[in-house]
Amino acid sequence: MGLFKRFVSQTRKPEGFLGKVMLSGMNSGHAAMADWGISHLPPMTPEKAVDLGCGGGRNAGELLKKYPKAHVTAIDYSELSVEKAKVFNQAAIAEGKCEVRQGNVSNLHLPDCSFDLATAFETVYFWPGLDRCFGQIVRILKPGGIFMICNESDGEDDTGKKYEGIIDGMKCYTAEQLETALKSSGFSEVTGDHHPSKPWITIIARK
Ligand SMILES: C[S@@+](CC[C@H](N)C(=O)[O-])C[C@H]1O[C@@H](n2cnc3c(N)ncnc32)[C@H](O)[C@@H]1O
């Protein structure tokens, strides 16, 4: 495998030296898109939020800033992402406001009906089956809980298609595909937005 493919494949599950390099740029690289996504969240005061596929942990930190009364759990199946997210959120962890755990979205070891908000930034491309993973999110959300997906590919852009061809197992979904999968997994209200000038999409679903 060429170095470029090995490097960009670290977005799927950061590991080893290249994974560390990838993670060092991930927090800043996704910040503008993540903030755009977060700006779509409806007014709410969550007690418990979870960021799924948290990477370097910056977006869990943003949730903690936006919702100072909330406890935020950050989950990733990459040991390196978990380490990085723990360092990034160490003050909030020390205060008991944040927890970072290793885990796979397809089999979440989290209790039923326990979260008000779940977020997924730049990660659903890699999940092993949307129906199975979305089913887990329906399970852990409280009734009326919100799930937000934010992607920098709308499934039709050239960059997304390029990386889909390079990174094994990556799938760039259209907003319509995500909305259909969310509804079939049990979400009741599903709305989406497309950035006016970039191929960014955000989808908000309510349980
Ligand atoms: C491109 S990174 C995005 C990280 C972060 N959300 C951000 O926006 O900067 C994708 C992350 O999702 C994680 N991931 C992918 N599939 C996962 C799964 N099935 N369960 C948990 N984490 C997953 C990867 O390990 C990686 O850290």
The ligand as an SDF file (V2000), in Angstrom:
LIG
                    3D

 27 29  0  0  0  0  0  0  0  0999 V2000
  -12.3360   11.1630   10.3360 C   0  0  0  0  0  0  0  0  0  0  0  0
  -12.2620   10.8060   12.0410 S   0  0  0  0  0  0  0  0  0  0  0  0
  -13.3240   12.1040   12.7070 C   0  0  0  0  0  0  0  0  0  0  0  0
  -13.0340   12.3670   14.1470 C   0  0  0  0  0  0  0  0  0  0  0  0
  -13.8520   13.4840   14.8000 C   0  0  0  0  0  0  0  0  0  0  0  0
  -15.2420   13.1340   14.9020 N   0  0  0  0  0  0  0  0  0  0  0  0
  -13.6820   14.7740   14.0520 C   0  0  0  0  0  0  0  0  0  0  0  0
  -14.6420   15.2820   13.4450 O   0  0  0  0  0  0  0  0  0  0  0  0
  -12.5740   15.3100   14.0650 O   0  0  0  0  0  0  0  0  0  0  0  0
  -13.2690    9.3670   12.2070 C   0  0  0  0  0  0  0  0  0  0  0  0
  -13.2100    8.7720   13.5960 C   0  0  0  0  0  0  0  0  0  0  0  0
  -14.2640    7.8160   13.7240 O   0  0  0  0  0  0  0  0  0  0  0  0
  -13.7740    6.6940   14.4010 C   0  0  0  0  0  0  0  0  0  0  0  0
  -14.6150    5.5380   14.0550 N   0  0  0  0  0  0  0  0  0  0  0  0
  -14.8390    5.0280   12.8240 C   0  0  0  0  0  0  0  0  0  0  0  0
  -15.6800    3.9830   12.8780 N   0  0  0  0  0  0  0  0  0  0  0  0
  -16.0030    3.8250   14.1840 C   0  0  0  0  0  0  0  0  0  0  0  0
  -16.8320    2.8970   14.8900 C   0  0  0  0  0  0  0  0  0  0  0  0
  -17.4950    1.9290   14.2410 N   0  0  0  0  0  0  0  0  0  0  0  0
  -16.9460    3.0170   16.2150 N   0  0  0  0  0  0  0  0  0  0  0  0
  -16.2640    3.9900   16.8900 C   0  0  0  0  0  0  0  0  0  0  0  0
  -15.4560    4.8920   16.2840 N   0  0  0  0  0  0  0  0  0  0  0  0
  -15.3370    4.8150   14.9370 C   0  0  0  0  0  0  0  0  0  0  0  0
  -12.3190    6.5760   13.9260 C   0  0  0  0  0  0  0  0  0  0  0  0
  -11.5170    5.8060   14.7880 O   0  0  0  0  0  0  0  0  0  0  0  0
  -11.9090    8.0470   13.8600 C   0  0  0  0  0  0  0  0  0  0  0  0
  -11.3430    8.4840   15.0870 O   0  0  0  0  0  0  0  0  0  0  0  0
  1  2  1  0
  2  3  1  0
  2 10  1  0
  3  4  1  0
  4  5  1  0
  5  6  1  0
  5  7  1  0
  7  8  2  0
  7  9  1  0
 10 11  1  0
 11 12  1  0
 11 26  1  0
 12 13  1  0
 13 14  1  0
 13 24  1  0
 14 15  1  0
 14 23  1  0
 15 16  2  0
 16 17  1  0
 17 18  1  0
 17 23  2  0
 18 19  1  0
 18 20  2  0
 20 21  1  0
 21 22  2  0
 22 23  1  0
 24 25  1  0
 24 26  1  0
 26 27  1  0
M  CHG  2   2   1   9  -1
M  END
$$$$
